[in-house]
Amino acid sequence: MSDITITSKGITKLLNNINPNKATGPDQLSGRILKQLSTELTPSIQLLFQKSLDTGTVPTDWKHANVCPIFKKGDKHNPINYRPVSLTCILCKLCEHVISSNVMNHLESNSILYHLQHGFRSSRSCETQLTSFIQELCSSNDKNIQTDVIVMDFAKAFDKVPHKRLLYKLNFYGIRNNTLLWIQDFLSLRSQTILNGTHSDNIHVTSGVPQGTVLGPILFLIYINDFPEYLHHSTLRLFADDSIIYKEITNTNDTLQLQRDLDSAAKWEEDWLMSFHPDKCSILRITTKKNPIHHNYTLHKHILTTETSTKYLGITIQDNLKWNKHIDNITTNATRQLNFIKRNLKVASPKIKERAYQSLVRPKLEYNCCTWDPHQHTQIQQLEMVQRRAARYVTNRFHNTSSVNSMLQDLNWPTLQERRLRTRLIFLYKITHNLVAIYPQDLLFPLDSRTRHINLLGFQQIRTHKDTYKYSFYPRTVKQWNCLPQHIASADTVELFREQVTIPVLRSLYF
């Protein structure tokens, strides 16, 4: 990787893209001022950044952070249940943006990052990770093959990264010279102040990549990148530090091979001074067999617990690949949020109420819906009931004789089922046009040109045996994609495709 050159055009773009409402760092320099004076400040900031990179030195103020503890879950009195998020100087973040974009360009253009790492990478997301993973599970289950999934849990992953070993890996992957010196200085002699209503004394930080910084996630991806090289018998999927190891199980030898990979994961952990939580790691045995193959998997001589469901990237996955537990969870959370809005926005205008529902409630009902979109009427209605209650609240029509369908029509709200179908079709468009980084070449085969079909840009229907696979993303969405009019399927851009997939078009696809 060559040394980085700072351009005035790049600095101006960074300054103009600043969110003026972002919190200030320890220097109290406002993003609003930087943005408003972007033209005047660009030459000075360009000079500052270039000097910093050329000398491999970071201003002392940039190495101090105000840390806000963000509660995750569990006991609020236990410090381990808080995520430390660093508020650093805005100028430091801008300089990190320059470095991170160059580092990521180097990593991606040289295919250095592990291909099943979907965290913090362009064209990858929770959606791409989950869609690919669930597809594998459903496909294996459709063939009546058991899959054992080991859900790994790192103990304070970002905070444990040892700096010397990280710098060794950066050098190994070709990040050298002034860029390496700058990152080394960025990590050294850091200090932080805890913010929780009051300031604490300064604390010096000797390990870890600072969360809340721009470079932190990329440095972590680099550090964890060789983890897959230790595993030889199973598949590892990563989303930053969210890790799952899994393997198809057809006999006891397969379980022994998976155990060997689990032992290898422990070896990687030991070699690179990271640590897993054995008591938080668990097994999910994906099968509908009456007599599955059992094995007591161990990590550090600790027998891992076998669960009937697990939460991965915000989705509750059950061992039978059904979605009732996930749908129960999201409808409960969405209803709780809707009730909160009702209590706090009693006299708000209908427009404010509608915006609150669409920004705070509906996303909970639709997060990663490509993965779990239900086909059973009871589950579809369970989700719709939340929106129907929201429609009564927004329109302020609570009488039992009032038609909710009329309210939905007045509000111009499509059903959640229609919105999920649209989301799936748009995602399939992105997949087939290489707009996201998943490539299911073994699933999507063009239709025979001799086939009588409304859409000659369709795909061969995927054969299935069980409903869990039949109604999963690819088989179900391909079937509906093939019924799209050809002028829609052949849209030149995803924006045009999204615009043309209207409610009448969606309603014509149900069968």
Secondary structure, DSSP 8 states (H G I E B T S, - for coil): -------HHHHHHHHHT--TTS---TT---HHHHHHTHHHHHHHHHHHHHHHHHHT---GGGGEEEEEEEE-SS-TT-GGGEEEEEE--HHHHHHHHHHHHHHHHHHHHTT-S-TTB-TT-TT--HHHHHHHHHHHHHHHHHTT-EEEEEEE-BSSHHHH--HHHHHHHHHHTT--HHHHHHHHHHHTTEEEEEBSSSB---EEE-SS--TTSSHHHHHHHHHHTTGGGG-SSSEEEEETTEEEEEEEESSHHHHHHHHHHHHHHHHHHHHTT--B-TTT-EEEEE---SS------EETTEE-EEESEEEETTEEEETT---HHHHHHHHHHHHHHHHHHHHH-TT--HHHHHHHIIIIIHHHHHTTHHHH---SHHHHHHHHHHHHHHHHHHHT---TTS-HHHHHHHHT---HHHHHHHHHHHHHHHHHTTSSS---TTT--B--TTS--S-TT-B-----SSHHHHTSHHHHHHHHHTTS-HHHHT-SSHHHHHHH--HHHHHTT--
